[in-house]
Amino acid sequence: MKLDLKLYRGYVNDQELNVYGHLFKSWAPDKYRMDRSGLKHAVAIIHMFRISPLKNREITLKFKDIEVTTKTLDDGYFRFSIPFSKELKSGWHEYEVSCNIKDFGMIEKGEFLKPHPSKYGIISDIDDTFLISHSNSVFKKLYVMLSKNINKRKIFEDVVEHYKQLSRAGQDSEHASNSFFYVSSSEWNLYEFINEFAKIHELPKAVIKLKKIKTGISDFLFTGRGSHDHKFEKIKDIISFYPNIPYVLIGDDSQKDADIYERICKIFPKSLKAIYIRQTGKKKKSEITTILKNIESLGVSVCYFKHSHKAIEHSREEGII
């Protein structure tokens, strides 16, 4: 039997530690190279969705003097949400997860974030917010995924500068930064692609939260589609976990970001500083403009922009950066 563990970046506050990942009886999606050309790249992408998770298997977390065991869910996903009140410095910390099945076993190391004292928390969508994905067209999105490797995928102009300034905003030390979270309707299969893309373009290091993992070719054809309500739940969880800082939410008008962010503003009326929505088509959408006007009436600053330099100007005008 082959085992493979994939760990994701977790996070901690003064009361609770959250780390999570997947267990597979095949290669994890990140084992397939993302820099191949032509047909080899397309095959690698498809293989990322042809995976075999392992359900109900024991997984053990170790961090400092903590050792705790749980079992995987039906889709191979596991999550440790455990009480944690020990003194811990701000920044990234390494943890360890292990699994043993009969004569097979493995250990993987992951990391989790203890935020620096933050002026803001920044929660950003991914597809068509910073990564050009063509989410408005399912066929074009699939074509781009299958035909362009990670080095050929494009990022919007000036978006890196905006995110870097948001990361540094209000921080006195060069080693400190505001906390970033990337939340998307892409599935966990694409975690490593998103993580590597962010590294290549020097986007701020972030906790990444994605949609339930897919396990077949038919699922691949509908990647990123369906309900986006999980984004609402994940954003709600983040703000509830770190309730004492104002948040900046960044998304686009290709899916349901504005609607989700409006709901978030209504539930957390004291927690939102600004909402940014990227215009992905030739014209602004009237329904998006209406939603943003309502958000503005709740006392939250809004910006509906085509190019990131406009978002940067808005952030400066609002004193965010």
CORQUI-V772656 format. One record per residue. N is the residue number from 0. PSI is psi in degrees with one decimal (NA if undefined). NEAR is the number of other ideal C-beta (glycine too) atoms within 10 Angstrom. D_CENTER is the distance of its C-alpha to the mean C-alpha in whole Angstrom. Layout:
N	PSI	NEAR	D_CENTER
N	PSI	NEAR	D_CENTER
This chain:
0	139.8	8	31
1	135.2	10	28
2	146.7	17	25
3	131.6	22	22
4	134.4	21	19
5	121.0	24	15
6	148.3	21	14
7	161.4	21	10
8	128.9	20	10
9	-166.7	22	11
10	157.3	20	13
11	148.7	21	16
12	-158.0	16	18
13	-0.1	10	22
14	-22.1	9	23
15	143.5	14	20
16	132.0	24	18
17	118.6	18	15
18	154.1	23	14
19	165.8	19	13
20	-166.1	24	14
21	150.8	25	16
22	133.1	27	19
23	153.1	21	21
24	16.6	17	25
25	-177.8	16	24
26	142.8	16	22
27	156.6	24	18
28	-30.1	27	16
29	-6.3	17	16
30	-9.8	15	19
31	128.5	21	20
32	142.8	11	20
33	5.6	19	18
34	13.5	12	21
35	164.5	15	24
36	156.3	12	26
37	-134.3	9	27
38	-35.0	10	28
39	-36.3	13	26
40	-45.7	21	23
41	-42.8	17	23
42	-41.5	12	24
43	-42.4	19	22
44	-45.2	23	19
45	-39.5	14	21
46	-29.4	16	21
47	-22.0	25	18
48	-3.5	20	18
49	73.9	17	22
50	163.2	24	21
51	94.4	12	23
52	157.2	21	21
53	123.4	22	23
54	153.5	13	24
55	38.4	9	26
56	144.3	17	26
57	135.3	14	26
58	136.1	22	23
59	130.1	15	24
60	135.4	22	22
61	129.8	14	24
62	119.2	23	23
63	-120.5	10	26
64	11.4	6	29
65	133.2	14	27
66	118.8	11	27
67	143.7	12	26
68	140.7	11	26
69	-171.1	15	24
70	153.2	11	24
71	152.3	21	21
72	-178.2	15	21
73	-27.2	9	22
74	17.3	16	19
75	-2.0	26	19
76	143.2	17	16
77	151.3	23	17
78	133.4	15	16
79	113.5	22	18
80	101.0	12	18
81	149.4	15	21
82	138.1	8	24
83	116.1	18	23
84	16.2	10	26
85	153.6	11	27
86	132.7	5	27
87	131.0	16	24
88	157.4	7	23
89	147.6	16	20
90	-164.0	13	18
91	137.6	10	16
92	144.9	17	18
93	137.4	9	19
94	170.2	20	19
95	136.7	15	21
96	137.1	23	21
97	157.5	16	24
98	135.7	22	25
99	124.6	14	29
100	109.8	14	30
101	-117.8	6	34
102	5.2	6	35
103	142.6	11	31
104	159.1	10	29
105	158.3	14	26
106	134.5	12	24
107	151.4	16	21
108	136.3	11	19
109	-170.7	20	16
110	154.0	17	15
111	161.1	21	14
112	127.7	20	14
113	106.9	17	17
114	145.4	20	16
115	156.3	16	19
116	117.6	12	21
117	143.8	20	19
118	-34.3	16	20
119	157.3	20	17
120	135.0	24	13
121	122.8	26	11
122	118.4	26	8
123	138.5	25	8
124	173.2	30	7
125	-67.3	25	7
126	122.2	23	10
127	11.6	21	13
128	-48.8	24	12
129	-28.3	25	12
130	119.6	24	12
131	115.9	16	15
132	-16.0	23	15
133	48.1	17	18
134	-18.2	22	17
135	-21.6	14	20
136	111.1	12	22
137	-37.9	14	21
138	-41.5	8	23
139	-37.9	12	22
140	-46.0	19	19
141	-40.0	17	20
142	-45.6	13	23
143	-43.3	17	20
144	-40.8	23	18
145	-24.7	16	21
146	-18.4	14	23
147	119.0	15	21
148	-179.6	20	20
149	-29.3	17	17
150	-14.3	11	20
151	-9.4	11	21
152	146.4	17	18
153	152.0	11	18
154	150.0	16	16
155	143.1	19	17
156	137.6	10	20
157	-2.8	14	20
158	-35.7	23	16
159	-43.0	17	16
160	-41.9	13	19
161	-46.4	25	17
162	-38.4	24	14
163	-40.1	15	17
164	-37.9	14	19
165	-36.9	27	17
166	-37.6	20	16
167	-14.1	16	19
168	122.8	18	21
169	3.1	14	23
170	129.5	15	23
171	-31.7	7	26
172	142.2	9	25
173	-16.5	7	24
174	-10.1	8	22
175	154.9	16	20
176	158.6	21	17
177	152.0	21	15
178	132.6	24	12
179	141.9	24	9
180	127.4	23	6
181	119.0	26	3
182	126.0	27	4
183	160.9	26	6
184	-0.1	22	9
185	154.2	24	9
186	165.0	21	10
187	-22.9	27	9
188	-30.8	28	12
189	12.9	27	10
190	-50.9	26	8
191	-34.7	20	11
192	-48.5	22	11
193	-43.4	22	8
194	-45.1	18	9
195	-38.0	15	12
196	-43.7	19	12
197	-39.1	22	11
198	-47.0	11	13
199	-40.8	12	16
200	7.4	15	16
201	38.1	10	15
202	156.2	22	12
203	140.2	18	12
204	134.8	17	10
205	156.5	22	7
206	129.9	20	6
207	129.4	21	3
208	122.2	23	4
209	-173.8	22	6
210	161.5	22	9
211	137.4	14	12
212	147.5	21	14
213	151.0	23	16
214	18.7	19	20
215	167.9	10	22
216	-40.7	10	23
217	-36.4	9	23
218	-38.4	16	20
219	-39.2	20	19
220	-20.8	12	21
221	25.1	12	19
222	134.3	22	15
223	0.7	21	13
224	-176.0	14	16
225	-161.6	11	18
226	142.5	10	17
227	14.7	17	14
228	-24.8	12	15
229	-30.7	17	12
230	-42.1	24	10
231	-46.3	18	13
232	-41.0	12	13
233	-40.0	18	10
234	-42.2	23	10
235	-41.7	15	14
236	-41.9	14	13
237	-48.5	20	11
238	-38.1	21	14
239	-33.6	11	17
240	-34.9	15	16
241	77.0	17	16
242	-7.3	13	19
243	13.8	8	21
244	150.4	16	19
245	150.3	17	19
246	147.9	26	15
247	124.0	24	15
248	133.9	28	13
249	129.0	27	12
250	-157.4	26	12
251	173.4	25	15
252	15.5	22	18
253	-21.6	22	17
254	-123.1	22	16
255	21.9	18	16
256	-47.0	27	14
257	-42.4	25	17
258	-44.3	15	18
259	-43.9	24	15
260	-33.4	28	16
261	-43.2	19	19
262	-40.6	15	19
263	-43.2	24	17
264	-37.5	23	20
265	-33.0	12	22
266	-33.5	14	21
267	70.9	17	20
268	-13.9	11	23
269	3.3	7	23
270	-10.0	18	20
271	128.9	24	19
272	-44.7	20	20
273	152.1	22	19
274	127.9	26	17
275	128.2	28	17
276	121.0	28	17
277	134.4	24	17
278	119.1	17	20
279	-17.5	20	20
280	-171.7	10	24
281	-28.8	6	27
282	153.9	7	27
283	145.7	15	26
284	129.6	16	25
285	-35.9	8	28
286	-31.6	11	26
287	-43.0	17	23
288	-41.0	15	25
289	-45.3	12	27
290	-43.8	23	24
291	-33.5	22	23
292	-38.0	11	27
293	-40.0	15	26
294	-42.2	23	23
295	-35.3	13	26
296	-16.1	9	28
297	2.8	13	26
298	16.4	11	26
299	130.7	24	23
300	140.4	18	23
301	154.4	23	22
302	118.0	19	21
303	106.7	21	22
304	151.4	19	22
305	-40.3	15	22
306	143.0	14	22
307	-23.0	21	20
308	-26.8	14	23
309	-38.5	17	24
310	-38.6	25	20
311	-44.3	21	22
312	-43.8	14	25
313	-43.5	19	24
314	-36.9	21	22
315	-44.9	11	25
316	-35.5	11	27
317	-2.0	13	26
318	18.3	10	26
319	-39.4	20	22
320	NA	19	22
